[in-house]
Amino acid sequence: MDSAKTLLKISFFRNKIDCGDAGRLCPKVQVSEEFFMDTTAKNPHALRGEWMLALAVCINSFGVVLMLYSGAGISAISSVPFAFSQVFPRLTLGTWTYLFQGLLILSLMVMRKRFVPPYLFSFVVGFVFSELLDVHELWIGILPTALPWRILYFAVSYVLLCIGIALSNRCGLPIIPTDLFPRELADITGVSYPKIKIGFDVTCLAVTAGLTFFCLGHLEGLGIGTVLAAFTMGKGVGICGSWMDKRFQFTTFLAKRKEKAQ
C-alpha cells in the first residue's frame, strides 16, 4: 500500500498535536475512524435482563389488549385463549391464556424428550402476563373509540408487540411461554425464527377461526389486523431484534455470578 492510501486509512484525527515539525502529527495519537466504529460496535450498552423481562411482560400484555380494543382483531399469540374464553366464558381470558401457555411448555418438553427446569419459571412469568391481561381489560374501556383512534391503537400495539417479543428473546431468562415456544422451536428444528414465528401465528389463527366458527356460528376476534400481524410480525420482531443486537448487550444476575466464579 502506498503512502497516500495509508494516510487516507489511518489519518482521521480527533485532535491535531504538534510533534515539533509544522503540520506533522504524532503517530501515537493517530486514530482511524474505523477504530471508533469498531469500538462502538464491540461495546454496546449493557441492560439487565431481569428489568427487560419485566418491561417485556408489561409491554406485551398491554399490546395484546390494545390490539383487541382497536377492533382490528386480537394478536395471534392470544387468539387461541381468546377463542376459548368466548366459547367457554366461565374462565377469563387471563385464565385461558395461562392454560394455553402450560400446553405449549409441555409440548416443548415432549419435543426435547427431557424435563427442562428453566421452563418452569415460564409458568410464573406466564401467570403474571395472564393476570396483567385481566387488569388491562378492566380499564381499557376509558379510551376513545373513534375510528382514527382505533387505527392508532392497532399501529401502536403492533409496534409494542414487536419490541416486547424482541426484548423477551434477548433478556437471557425464561420468558412468556407464547414467546418462548417459537424461539425454542426454532432452536430445536434449526429453522429461522421469523419463519417459525409466522407459522406459529398462522396456526393459532386457523385454530381460532375453526373453534369460533363451529362453536359460535361466526368468526370472533379475528380481523384484518390479526391476519396482517400474523403474516408480518415475525419479520417485525426480527428487525427490532437486529436493531437491539447492534446497540445493547443483555446480562443477568446469574450470568454475572457465573463469570465471577470462573
C-alpha positions as CSV (number, residue, x, y, z in Angstrom):
1,M,0.0,0.0,0.0
2,D,1.5,3.4,-1.0
3,S,1.8,6.3,1.5
4,A,-1.2,8.2,0.1
5,K,-3.5,5.2,0.7
6,T,-2.0,4.7,4.1
7,L,-2.7,8.3,5.2
8,L,-6.2,8.0,3.8
9,K,-6.9,5.0,6.0
10,I,-5.2,6.0,9.3
11,S,-5.1,9.8,9.3
12,F,-8.6,10.6,10.5
13,F,-7.8,12.5,13.7
14,R,-9.8,13.6,16.6
15,N,-7.2,16.2,17.6
16,K,-4.1,17.6,16.0
17,I,-1.0,17.5,18.2
18,D,2.2,19.3,17.1
19,C,5.1,17.0,17.4
20,G,7.8,19.6,16.5
21,D,7.6,20.0,12.8
22,A,4.9,22.2,11.3
23,G,1.9,20.3,10.1
24,R,3.3,17.0,11.4
25,L,1.2,14.8,13.7
26,C,2.4,12.4,16.3
27,P,1.8,8.8,15.1
28,K,0.9,7.7,18.7
29,V,-2.3,9.8,18.7
30,Q,-3.4,8.9,15.2
31,V,-6.7,7.0,15.5
32,S,-8.7,6.0,12.4
33,E,-12.5,6.4,12.1
34,E,-12.6,2.6,11.6
35,F,-11.3,2.2,15.1
36,F,-14.0,4.3,16.6
37,M,-16.7,2.5,14.6
38,D,-15.4,-0.9,15.7
39,T,-15.1,0.2,19.4
40,T,-18.7,1.4,19.4
41,A,-19.9,-1.9,17.8
42,K,-17.9,-4.0,20.2
43,N,-19.0,-2.1,23.3
44,P,-22.9,-2.0,23.3
45,H,-24.8,-0.6,26.2
46,A,-25.4,-3.1,29.0
47,L,-29.0,-3.8,30.0
48,R,-30.2,-6.0,32.9
49,G,-32.2,-9.0,31.6
50,E,-34.4,-9.1,34.7
51,W,-35.6,-5.5,34.1
52,M,-36.0,-6.1,30.4
53,L,-38.1,-9.2,31.1
54,A,-40.4,-7.2,33.4
55,L,-40.7,-4.5,30.8
56,A,-41.4,-7.0,28.1
57,V,-44.3,-8.6,30.1
58,C,-45.9,-5.2,30.7
59,I,-45.5,-4.2,27.0
60,N,-46.8,-7.5,25.6
61,S,-49.8,-7.7,27.9
62,F,-50.8,-4.1,27.1
63,G,-50.2,-4.6,23.4
64,V,-52.4,-7.7,23.3
65,V,-55.4,-5.9,25.0
66,L,-54.9,-2.7,23.0
67,M,-54.9,-4.6,19.7
68,L,-58.1,-6.3,20.7
69,Y,-59.6,-3.0,21.7
70,S,-58.7,-1.4,18.3
71,G,-61.3,-3.6,16.7
72,A,-58.8,-4.9,14.1
73,G,-58.7,-8.3,15.9
74,I,-56.6,-9.8,18.7
75,S,-53.0,-10.7,18.3
76,A,-52.2,-14.2,17.0
77,I,-50.4,-15.3,20.2
78,S,-53.6,-14.7,22.3
79,S,-56.2,-15.6,19.7
80,V,-56.5,-19.2,20.9
81,P,-57.1,-18.4,24.6
82,F,-59.5,-15.6,23.4
83,A,-61.5,-18.1,21.3
84,F,-61.8,-20.4,24.3
85,S,-62.8,-17.5,26.6
86,Q,-65.7,-16.8,24.1
87,V,-66.8,-20.4,23.7
88,F,-66.4,-21.2,27.5
89,P,-66.9,-17.8,29.2
90,R,-66.8,-19.1,32.7
91,L,-63.0,-18.7,32.6
92,T,-61.4,-15.3,31.9
93,L,-59.0,-14.5,29.0
94,G,-56.2,-14.5,31.5
95,T,-57.0,-17.9,32.9
96,W,-57.3,-19.5,29.4
97,T,-54.0,-17.8,28.4
98,Y,-52.3,-19.5,31.4
99,L,-53.7,-22.9,30.4
100,F,-52.7,-22.5,26.8
101,Q,-49.2,-21.5,27.9
102,G,-48.9,-24.6,30.0
103,L,-49.8,-26.7,27.0
104,L,-47.0,-25.0,25.0
105,I,-44.4,-25.7,27.7
106,L,-45.4,-29.3,27.9
107,S,-45.1,-29.6,24.1
108,L,-41.6,-28.2,24.2
109,M,-40.5,-30.7,26.8
110,V,-42.0,-33.6,24.8
111,M,-40.1,-32.4,21.7
112,R,-36.8,-32.1,23.7
113,K,-37.6,-35.5,25.2
114,R,-36.5,-34.4,28.7
115,F,-37.5,-32.3,31.6
116,V,-36.3,-28.7,31.3
117,P,-36.3,-26.9,34.7
118,P,-35.9,-23.4,33.4
119,Y,-39.2,-23.8,31.6
120,L,-41.0,-24.0,34.9
121,F,-40.1,-20.3,35.5
122,S,-42.0,-19.6,32.4
123,F,-45.2,-20.6,34.2
124,V,-44.5,-17.8,36.7
125,V,-43.9,-15.3,34.0
126,G,-46.9,-16.5,32.1
127,F,-49.1,-16.2,35.2
128,V,-48.1,-12.6,35.7
129,F,-48.7,-11.9,32.0
130,S,-52.2,-13.5,32.2
131,E,-53.1,-11.5,35.3
132,L,-52.0,-8.3,33.6
133,L,-54.3,-9.1,30.6
134,D,-57.2,-9.1,33.0
135,V,-56.0,-5.9,34.7
136,H,-55.7,-4.0,31.4
137,E,-59.2,-5.2,30.3
138,L,-60.6,-3.5,33.4
139,W,-59.5,0.0,32.4
140,I,-59.0,-0.1,28.6
141,G,-62.7,0.9,28.1
142,I,-62.0,4.5,29.1
143,L,-60.1,5.1,25.9
144,P,-62.0,6.8,23.0
145,T,-63.3,4.5,20.3
146,A,-63.5,6.8,17.2
147,L,-62.1,5.2,14.0
148,P,-58.9,7.3,13.9
149,W,-58.1,6.3,17.5
150,R,-58.7,2.6,16.7
151,I,-56.2,2.8,13.7
152,L,-53.7,4.4,16.1
153,Y,-54.3,1.7,18.7
154,F,-53.6,-1.0,16.2
155,A,-50.4,0.7,15.0
156,V,-49.1,1.3,18.5
157,S,-50.0,-2.3,19.7
158,Y,-48.3,-3.8,16.6
159,V,-45.0,-1.9,17.3
160,L,-45.2,-2.6,21.1
161,L,-45.6,-6.4,20.5
162,C,-42.6,-6.4,18.1
163,I,-40.5,-4.6,20.6
164,G,-41.7,-6.7,23.5
165,I,-41.2,-10.0,21.9
166,A,-37.7,-9.0,20.7
167,L,-36.8,-8.0,24.3
168,S,-38.1,-11.3,25.6
169,N,-36.0,-13.2,23.2
170,R,-32.8,-11.4,24.3
171,C,-33.3,-11.0,28.1
172,G,-31.5,-14.3,28.8
173,L,-34.2,-15.5,31.1
174,P,-37.2,-17.9,30.8
175,I,-39.9,-15.8,29.1
176,I,-43.7,-15.9,28.4
177,P,-44.5,-19.3,27.0
178,T,-46.2,-17.9,23.9
179,D,-42.9,-16.1,23.1
180,L,-40.7,-19.0,24.4
181,F,-42.4,-21.6,22.2
182,P,-41.4,-20.2,18.7
183,R,-37.9,-19.3,20.0
184,E,-37.3,-22.8,21.3
185,L,-38.9,-24.5,18.4
186,A,-36.6,-22.6,16.1
187,D,-33.7,-23.9,18.2
188,I,-35.0,-27.5,18.1
189,T,-35.7,-27.6,14.4
190,G,-32.9,-25.4,13.1
191,V,-35.5,-23.3,11.1
192,S,-35.0,-19.5,11.2
193,Y,-37.1,-17.7,13.9
194,P,-39.1,-15.4,11.5
195,K,-40.4,-18.5,9.6
196,I,-41.3,-20.4,12.8
197,K,-43.0,-17.3,14.3
198,I,-45.1,-16.7,11.2
199,G,-46.0,-20.4,11.0
200,F,-47.0,-20.4,14.7
201,D,-49.1,-17.3,14.4
202,V,-50.9,-18.6,11.3
203,T,-51.6,-21.9,13.1
204,C,-53.1,-20.0,16.0
205,L,-55.4,-18.1,13.7
206,A,-56.5,-21.3,12.0
207,V,-57.4,-22.9,15.4
208,T,-59.2,-19.7,16.5
209,A,-61.2,-19.5,13.2
210,G,-62.2,-23.1,13.4
211,L,-63.2,-23.0,17.1
212,T,-65.3,-19.8,16.9
213,F,-67.0,-20.7,13.6
214,F,-68.1,-24.2,14.6
215,C,-68.9,-23.4,18.2
216,L,-70.3,-19.8,17.9
217,G,-71.5,-19.9,14.3
218,H,-69.3,-16.9,13.3
219,L,-65.7,-15.8,13.4
220,E,-64.8,-14.0,16.6
221,G,-61.7,-11.9,17.5
222,L,-60.2,-12.1,14.0
223,G,-59.9,-9.1,11.8
224,I,-57.7,-7.6,9.1
225,G,-55.2,-6.5,11.8
226,T,-54.9,-10.1,13.1
227,V,-54.1,-11.5,9.7
228,L,-51.7,-8.7,8.9
229,A,-49.9,-9.2,12.2
230,A,-49.7,-12.9,11.8
231,F,-48.0,-12.8,8.4
232,T,-45.7,-9.9,9.2
233,M,-44.9,-9.8,12.9
234,G,-42.2,-12.4,12.7
235,K,-40.3,-10.1,10.3
236,G,-41.0,-7.1,12.5
237,V,-39.6,-8.9,15.6
238,G,-36.5,-9.8,13.5
239,I,-36.0,-6.1,12.6
240,C,-36.4,-4.9,16.2
241,G,-34.1,-7.7,17.4
242,S,-31.3,-6.8,14.9
243,W,-31.5,-3.2,15.9
244,M,-31.2,-4.2,19.6
245,D,-28.3,-6.6,18.9
246,K,-26.2,-3.7,17.4
247,R,-26.7,-1.4,20.4
248,F,-27.3,-3.4,23.5
249,Q,-25.9,-6.3,25.5
250,F,-28.2,-8.1,27.9
251,T,-26.8,-9.6,31.1
252,T,-28.5,-11.2,34.1
253,F,-27.6,-11.6,37.8
254,L,-26.9,-15.4,37.3
255,A,-24.7,-14.8,34.3
256,K,-22.6,-12.3,36.3
257,R,-22.2,-14.8,39.2
258,K,-21.0,-17.5,36.7
259,E,-18.4,-15.1,35.3
260,K,-17.1,-14.2,38.7
261,A,-17.0,-17.9,39.7
262,Q,-14.9,-18.6,36.6
